[in-house]
């Protein structure tokens, strides 16, 4: 079955293919919306919480190192299927 590509369809793909039952885990998963200029960041196979990064705003901040846990704490929120 062909499914239209969207943030939600890619999020579901990541969720369904994430290791379960003590298997290896990805610390972070991301969905990149190239047209919208956003990155959706998920932590430890928890696809019900997301941090949404605006690429242009992040680039304006210049080169730096970010702590991913701090990003998730500061920006993390419940995921809404409409991507907002």
Secondary structure per residue as TSV (DSSP state, phi and psi in degrees):
chain	resnum	aa	ss	phi	psi
A	1	X	-	360.0	129.9
A	2	X	-	-86.2	124.7
A	3	X	-	-111.9	132.6
A	4	X	-	-59.5	140.9
A	5	X	-	-78.0	127.4
A	6	X	-	-151.8	170.7
A	7	X	H	-57.4	-45.3
A	8	X	H	-63.7	-42.0
A	9	X	H	-67.0	-35.9
A	10	X	H	-72.2	-39.4
A	11	X	H	-59.3	-44.7
A	12	X	H	-62.5	-40.0
A	13	X	H	-60.6	-46.6
A	14	X	H	-60.8	-44.7
A	15	X	H	-62.2	-43.7
A	16	X	H	-72.8	-23.1
A	17	X	H	-103.0	-1.0
A	18	X	S	-66.9	138.6
A	19	X	-	-58.9	142.6
A	20	X	-	-129.4	169.2
A	21	X	T	57.9	47.8
A	22	X	T	80.0	7.5
A	23	X	-	-71.7	175.5
A	24	X	-	-55.5	145.1
A	25	X	-	-123.0	143.6
A	26	X	-	-85.8	129.4
A	27	X	S	-68.4	-37.7
A	28	X	E	-140.0	143.2
A	29	X	E	-126.6	148.9
A	30	X	E	-138.4	151.3
A	31	X	E	-121.8	126.0
A	32	X	E	-104.7	121.5
A	33	X	E	-98.1	93.9
A	34	X	T	-65.9	-39.7
A	35	X	T	-70.9	-38.7
A	36	X	T	-84.5	-13.0
A	37	X	T	70.0	34.9
A	38	X	E	-127.9	151.5
A	39	X	E	-121.2	127.9
A	40	X	E	-101.1	118.0
A	41	X	E	-110.6	128.2
A	42	X	E	-118.7	148.2
A	43	X	E	-119.2	133.8
A	44	X	T	48.4	49.3
A	45	X	T	57.9	21.5
A	46	X	E	-95.1	94.8
A	47	X	E	-92.4	11.7
A	48	X	E	-96.7	-8.8
A	49	X	E	-123.8	142.7
A	50	X	E	-142.7	146.7
A	51	X	E	-113.0	126.0
A	52	X	E	-106.7	121.4
A	53	X	E	-105.2	134.7
A	54	X	E	-91.0	114.7
A	55	X	H	-60.4	-45.5
A	56	X	H	-60.7	-43.7
A	57	X	H	-64.4	-39.8
A	58	X	H	-67.5	-39.8
A	59	X	H	-65.4	-34.8
A	60	X	H	-64.4	-24.7
A	61	X	T	-74.4	-12.8
A	62	X	-	83.4	177.9
A	63	X	S	-66.8	133.8
A	64	X	-	-169.4	171.2
A	65	X	-	-108.7	134.7
A	66	X	-	-114.5	143.5
A	67	X	-	-86.9	116.6
A	68	X	H	-63.2	-37.9
A	69	X	H	-63.0	-40.6
A	70	X	H	-65.1	-38.9
A	71	X	H	-61.1	-45.4
A	72	X	H	-65.2	-36.5
A	73	X	H	-67.7	-44.3
A	74	X	H	-73.9	-40.6
A	75	X	H	-109.2	-13.8
A	76	X	-	-62.6	139.7
A	77	X	E	-155.0	165.0
A	78	X	E	-59.0	139.3
A	79	X	-	-76.3	136.7
A	80	X	-	-116.8	133.8
A	81	X	T	-58.8	-22.6
A	82	X	T	-80.5	-0.5
A	83	X	-	76.4	11.4
A	84	X	-	-104.9	360.0
